[in-house]
């Protein structure tokens, strides 16, 4: 309501599979840090954060029927309209979860075209930390997203312990959020393309064939 | 309001018995459904073109001609015929022939066909889908309206001095609907020619259908065919009806749960909430169908899918009896109420012939004739 013209939209997607997941915890911190980093650059932002877990059935249904139910469509729309995205998934078997990939597939090929994306993942041990680089980043490169250089991975030990690891996690969050904020602030707010508005006039459709 | 039956002609095992009908049985069943459609008072019967397993309707004009010989009143349409992979010359001739044999009881719904392998099977590339739909229909439109055609395009052999035969009955080509579930370009195409727009309406939430039809109506007006509410709109929809709604749900559920197009996904209840699927009593079918008017405005054609997912022929025919007796008369009456006088009915051969005799049918869309005239003047 008080959004200034230059206000940006950040979508935070958490693919965590448990009700209060570490992935959601990390996603929330990244979302907050991104808003703070944008504010420090004089840019207001609204954040929409959501879990995929309550949409698990809807995601499968949408794959089978070809259309998304109302709640799922609202989540898809939030990502499609976002100026920047935080994408967070747990790591299972060395990569993002099937649920996370299912959601990304439903967004379509053009959803992340040139959109700044911060990649994040969680796992039980640090052994999985490269999943960000060998699984998440190639997926978003394929989708032509602008992935920020710093990916944020959090293993169990990053959340507590002697404080050293936890401090390091905060540092990575700050750095990655700053990189996302830089990219978002340097770009014009996204205009959501209305496919009906942009439908080519019939004379152009026909004309392009007649000149060949 | 035209009320009709449309089928995709799938050969699907009946999940309650495990039995799969033979292709022969299914083809004969489709013919029986067609005859029944006329008997119980439907206006239109349409078959969807398929060339892939497990569907049987490949030769639509043969099937419709067979039925035309056994009926008096029923109009035959396609749901849909492929405008992308069929030769427009072949379409022009086959459907003009059907038009003569059926005394004008034929129109067409065209679509691109959404089965990937069909394109290469017919020597085409699916990436050209929209372009093929545009070029092929434009040639068909010309072949039916111009006696001697010189033509060159991107996808087909050029034509020199070609006349498709037979010429359309009374010089009036069959009315054409363009069907699409998601491409604004096709709604645009329908609007450009002043043709009908058909939305299958089975798989999509009403918010989407509203946008698609709204776009078509708006473009229809922009192309100078008249006010948006005079555009010609058709909708699909699926019903399963029993006198008592609990019986309908209980009997349809095993078919729904494993149906090739939506089985293993949302529950029957979710699907009914999100899409036009109606499983219930005649009164529920009436109320739901009438509610489509709130989504797309007064429209001209409502088609019902009744016979897929392995439902036995006997069950399909019982549905048709129930619809004919309890639903169709009420829908006709209710759809007529409050419908503005200037909203036209779906075009038929008789109404198009009348228009032609009044000098109102132009060989090309009016705006294009004007554009061509301008170009000729400036050249």
HADDOCK unambig.tbl for C-alpha pairs under 7 A between the chains (distance, minus, plus):
assign (segid A and resid 61 and name CA) (segid B and resid 265 and name CA) 4.66 0.50 0.50
assign (segid A and resid 61 and name CA) (segid B and resid 266 and name CA) 5.55 0.50 0.50
assign (segid A and resid 64 and name CA) (segid B and resid 262 and name CA) 6.70 0.50 0.50
assign (segid A and resid 64 and name CA) (segid B and resid 265 and name CA) 5.99 0.50 0.50
assign (segid A and resid 65 and name CA) (segid B and resid 262 and name CA) 5.76 0.50 0.50
assign (segid A and resid 67 and name CA) (segid B and resid 204 and name CA) 6.36 0.50 0.50
assign (segid A and resid 69 and name CA) (segid B and resid 274 and name CA) 6.90 0.50 0.50
assign (segid A and resid 196 and name CA) (segid B and resid 184 and name CA) 6.09 0.50 0.50
assign (segid A and resid 196 and name CA) (segid B and resid 215 and name CA) 6.95 0.50 0.50
assign (segid A and resid 199 and name CA) (segid B and resid 184 and name CA) 6.12 0.50 0.50
assign (segid A and resid 199 and name CA) (segid B and resid 185 and name CA) 6.24 0.50 0.50
assign (segid A and resid 200 and name CA) (segid B and resid 185 and name CA) 6.95 0.50 0.50
assign (segid A and resid 202 and name CA) (segid B and resid 188 and name CA) 6.23 0.50 0.50
assign (segid A and resid 202 and name CA) (segid B and resid 189 and name CA) 6.15 0.50 0.50
assign (segid A and resid 202 and name CA) (segid B and resid 192 and name CA) 6.65 0.50 0.50
assign (segid A and resid 206 and name CA) (segid B and resid 134 and name CA) 6.49 0.50 0.50
assign (segid A and resid 206 and name CA) (segid B and resid 135 and name CA) 6.95 0.50 0.50
assign (segid A and resid 209 and name CA) (segid B and resid 153 and name CA) 6.89 0.50 0.50
assign (segid A and resid 209 and name CA) (segid B and resid 154 and name CA) 6.39 0.50 0.50
assign (segid A and resid 210 and name CA) (segid B and resid 153 and name CA) 6.46 0.50 0.50
assign (segid A and resid 212 and name CA) (segid B and resid 154 and name CA) 6.46 0.50 0.50
